[in-house]
Amino acid sequence: MKTTALAQVDSFEDREISELLKWLRLPTMAAQLEQASRQAEAGDWTVRGFLKHLAAAELQARRDRRIERNLKASQLPPGKTLESLNLKRYSLKVRRQVKTLVSGDFLEQCGNILLFGLPGRGKSHMAAALGYELIARGYKVLFAPTYQLVQRLLIAKRELELEKILRRLDSFDCVILDDIGYVQQERDEIEVLFTFLGERYERRSVIVTSNLVFSKWERIFKDPMTTVCAIERLVHHSTILELVCSKSHRLEEAEKRNRGVDLQTPGTARSADSANQSAGAEQ
């Protein structure tokens, strides 16, 4: 009888403590209170050990929820992770660079990553994979095809809300600009893209993918002076990855589906990749 009464008192106190924890916005501690109490009694935990266990569970749950929120906000393409990327296709130098970059240290220094290569060499996949790794380490990342981001900025400018959207983008530790080389902008579009890059210079980071080496970036920014300024701001504090492969991964996959048929003119991609690499080395 006495044992039953004590159990009821303990149960009542647990409910009270649980409610207090919820009011303090500690939902994981509240949810695990009863189970942790039983473990503490069975294991003869100290009070400090009991509190440490609950606090650690709350902290981990908050980290998991933050990562989940950041993943939803990132707009990263599904499945484009390091696990699904065949790093063996790339040089030892690139593999070592990737291993260093996933730590996120470059974000603390407001550094940039520039990915160059011909179509089908995995630039977008690698950029997205780095994005997933950075989010797992607690950073906020946004993935956007360059043309889409430029259009969003242009609309915001016309509606006199450019400053507002730039502040919103500033909340991301890293913005991935995919396929900057495909953008053939009018002057207004060039201005908003240049403004965006200028706002992030030495304050936040960008990851940029491009089929075009720097010597051809005047196609993007039209004006030589604007091109030079954009390149200088991106290159300063940047890591450059040149993705040189003999074949497009899309062709490789197509050849596998077609029983090893060579779908590529012999030597074409290899010579093009070599030319692309040589042009990049001139910068």
KOLMARZA-301204 format. One line per 10 residues: number of its first residue (from 1); their letters; for each residue z, y, x of C-alpha. Coordinates in nm, 3 decimals. Last residue first. Layout:
residues N
NUM	A	Z:Y:X  ... $
***
This chain:
residues 283
283	QEAGASQNAS	-6.558:3.212:4.457  -6.812:3.012:4.663  -6.622:2.690:4.596  -6.698:2.719:4.226  -7.072:2.728:4.297  -7.037:2.419:4.514  -6.847:2.235:4.242  -7.109:2.318:3.980  -7.388:2.212:4.213  -7.214:1.883:4.282 $
273	DASRATGPTQ	-7.160:1.827:3.910  -7.528:1.893:3.843  -7.633:1.651:4.116  -7.407:1.378:3.978  -7.504:1.454:3.621  -7.877:1.410:3.688  -7.861:1.130:3.946  -8.010:0.859:3.724  -8.104:0.988:3.377  -7.814:0.899:3.151 $
263	LDVGRNRKEA	-7.786:0.647:2.870  -7.741:0.350:3.104  -7.700:0.053:2.866  -7.364:-0.115:2.927  -7.343:-0.312:2.605  -7.420:-0.028:2.364  -7.057:0.041:2.271  -6.971:0.052:2.641  -7.265:0.286:2.705  -7.144:0.518:2.429 $
253	EELRHSKSCV	-6.796:0.533:2.584  -6.943:0.621:2.924  -7.172:0.879:2.764  -6.873:1.045:2.596  -6.675:1.031:2.920  -6.953:1.238:3.077  -7.072:1.086:3.401  -7.038:1.125:3.778  -6.707:1.304:3.748  -6.590:1.640:3.886 $
243	LELITSHHVL	-6.300:1.804:3.707  -6.224:2.112:3.915  -5.863:2.219:3.861  -5.763:2.575:3.950  -5.396:2.680:3.964  -5.334:3.046:3.890  -5.098:3.325:4.003  -5.388:3.576:4.018  -5.698:3.387:3.904  -5.668:3.498:3.543 $
233	REIACVTTMP	-5.611:3.866:3.612  -5.884:3.875:3.878  -6.134:3.698:3.652  -6.079:3.942:3.366  -6.110:4.245:3.595  -6.431:4.113:3.755  -6.587:4.042:3.415  -6.490:4.383:3.280  -6.657:4.547:3.579  -6.973:4.334:3.544 $
223	DKFIREWKSF	-7.014:4.410:3.167  -7.138:4.117:2.958  -6.791:3.956:2.919  -6.911:3.602:2.847  -7.248:3.590:3.023  -7.083:3.784:3.306  -6.882:3.468:3.354  -7.166:3.304:3.546  -7.030:3.353:3.898  -6.691:3.237:3.773 $
213	VLNSTVIVSR	-6.812:2.882:3.704  -6.915:2.805:3.349  -6.817:2.492:3.157  -6.478:2.647:3.091  -6.122:2.553:3.002  -5.841:2.811:3.013  -5.466:2.750:3.018  -5.272:3.070:2.962  -4.929:3.189:3.069  -4.694:3.472:2.971 $
203	REYREGLFTF	-4.577:3.798:3.127  -4.775:3.835:3.453  -5.093:3.900:3.250  -5.032:3.805:2.888  -5.119:4.145:2.742  -5.425:4.179:2.966  -5.562:3.845:2.851  -5.524:3.951:2.488  -5.680:4.292:2.553  -5.977:4.127:2.727 $
193	LVEIEDREQQ	-6.026:3.900:2.426  -5.996:4.198:2.190  -6.247:4.403:2.389  -6.501:4.122:2.425  -6.495:4.071:2.049  -6.562:4.439:1.985  -6.848:4.436:2.239  -7.023:4.136:2.085  -6.923:3.798:2.216  -7.104:3.493:2.347 $
183	VYGIDDLIVC	-6.818:3.242:2.354  -6.918:2.899:2.476  -6.775:2.958:2.823  -6.421:3.008:2.691  -6.420:2.643:2.592  -6.052:2.602:2.500  -5.806:2.887:2.538  -5.464:2.720:2.564  -5.178:2.964:2.498  -4.855:2.912:2.691 $
173	DFSDLRRLIK	-4.498:3.033:2.645  -4.579:3.113:2.283  -4.381:3.399:2.126  -4.636:3.642:2.270  -4.888:3.509:2.021  -4.680:3.662:1.741  -4.652:3.990:1.928  -5.032:3.990:1.977  -5.070:3.924:1.604  -4.864:4.234:1.519 $
163	ELELERKAIL	-5.035:4.457:1.775  -5.374:4.364:1.631  -5.266:4.450:1.276  -5.494:4.749:1.208  -5.697:4.542:0.957  -6.005:4.566:1.180  -5.793:4.470:1.481  -5.645:4.172:1.298  -5.994:4.051:1.206  -6.100:4.079:1.571 $
153	LRQVLQYTPA	-5.791:3.895:1.693  -5.849:3.608:1.452  -6.217:3.596:1.550  -6.127:3.584:1.919  -5.880:3.302:1.854  -6.146:3.099:1.676  -6.407:3.158:1.948  -6.161:3.054:2.217  -6.082:2.717:2.059  -5.704:2.732:2.013 $
143	FLVKYGRAIL	-5.405:2.534:2.137  -5.065:2.705:2.111  -4.766:2.601:2.324  -4.391:2.657:2.296  -4.183:2.503:2.575  -3.902:2.250:2.536  -3.998:1.987:2.793  -4.178:1.774:2.535  -4.376:2.087:2.447  -4.493:2.114:2.809 $
133	EYGLAAAMHS	-4.609:1.751:2.813  -4.805:1.795:2.489  -4.976:2.106:2.626  -5.067:1.928:2.951  -5.238:1.663:2.739  -5.420:1.935:2.543  -5.558:2.089:2.863  -5.654:1.742:2.992  -5.835:1.655:2.669  -6.015:1.989:2.662 $
123	KGRGPLGFLL	-6.132:1.949:3.021  -6.230:1.583:2.989  -6.555:1.571:3.185  -6.772:1.566:2.873  -6.941:1.899:2.934  -6.950:2.007:3.300  -6.631:2.106:3.477  -6.369:2.377:3.523  -6.003:2.390:3.421  -5.806:2.708:3.493 $
113	INGCQELFDG	-5.426:2.695:3.477  -5.219:3.014:3.465  -4.889:3.130:3.613  -4.613:3.323:3.437  -4.370:3.213:3.713  -4.149:3.019:3.470  -4.466:2.884:3.314  -4.577:2.742:3.651  -4.260:2.531:3.658  -4.376:2.343:3.349 $
103	SVLTKVQRRV	-4.302:2.000:3.497  -4.644:1.880:3.378  -4.806:2.098:3.647  -4.694:1.893:3.946  -4.831:1.557:3.827  -5.148:1.732:3.712  -5.203:1.880:4.058  -5.153:1.539:4.220  -5.411:1.382:3.992  -5.651:1.668:4.065 $
93	KLSYRKLNLS	-5.616:1.622:4.442  -5.657:1.244:4.414  -5.992:1.304:4.246  -6.055:1.231:3.882  -6.174:0.930:3.684  -5.843:0.754:3.756  -5.677:1.007:3.524  -5.802:0.819:3.219  -5.647:1.028:2.944  -5.486:0.839:2.652 $
83	ELTKGPPLQS	-5.139:0.836:2.810  -5.179:1.199:2.918  -5.215:1.296:2.554  -5.510:1.391:2.334  -5.399:1.180:2.036  -5.406:1.456:1.777  -5.565:1.789:1.876  -5.293:2.048:1.950  -5.234:2.297:1.668  -4.914:2.405:1.848 $
73	AKLNREIRRD	-4.710:2.499:1.541  -4.654:2.140:1.430  -4.568:2.033:1.785  -4.328:2.326:1.823  -4.143:2.228:1.506  -4.110:1.865:1.622  -3.995:1.976:1.966  -3.733:2.202:1.808  -3.614:1.920:1.581  -3.578:1.684:1.878 $
63	RRAQLEAAAL	-3.390:1.945:2.080  -3.157:2.011:1.789  -3.094:1.637:1.748  -3.016:1.607:2.119  -2.764:1.893:2.099  -2.591:1.750:1.793  -2.563:1.404:1.954  -2.420:1.557:2.272  -2.163:1.754:2.069  -2.055:1.438:1.882 $
53	HKLFGRVTWD	-2.007:1.234:2.200  -1.835:1.520:2.383  -1.592:1.564:2.093  -1.492:1.196:2.104  -1.461:1.197:2.483  -1.242:1.507:2.472  -1.017:1.347:2.210  -0.987:1.039:2.432  -1.163:0.722:2.325  -0.971:0.402:2.245 $
43	GAEAQRSAQE	-1.292:0.206:2.204  -1.222:0.081:1.852  -1.072:0.413:1.741  -1.351:0.618:1.899  -1.619:0.390:1.755  -1.469:0.424:1.407  -1.454:0.802:1.442  -1.813:0.811:1.571  -1.930:0.629:1.258  -1.747:0.870:1.028 $
33	LQAAMTPLRL	-1.851:1.186:1.215  -2.219:1.097:1.261  -2.356:1.297:0.968  -2.124:1.593:1.025  -2.204:1.607:1.396  -2.573:1.591:1.308  -2.539:1.869:1.049  -2.371:2.125:1.279  -2.452:2.440:1.085  -2.095:2.570:1.088 $
23	WKLLESIERD	-2.084:2.519:0.712  -2.205:2.163:0.772  -1.926:2.107:1.023  -1.670:2.234:0.773  -1.805:1.996:0.510  -1.775:1.702:0.751  -1.421:1.804:0.843  -1.324:1.803:0.475  -1.494:1.469:0.415  -1.320:1.320:0.720 $
13	EFSDVQALAT	-0.987:1.456:0.598  -1.031:1.285:0.261  -1.122:0.956:0.431  -0.820:0.980:0.658  -0.593:1.048:0.358  -0.744:0.755:0.170  -0.691:0.528:0.472  -0.329:0.642:0.495  -0.276:0.555:0.129  -0.433:0.210:0.177 $
3	TKM	-0.212:0.141:0.478  0.098:0.237:0.279  0.000:0.000:0.000 $
***
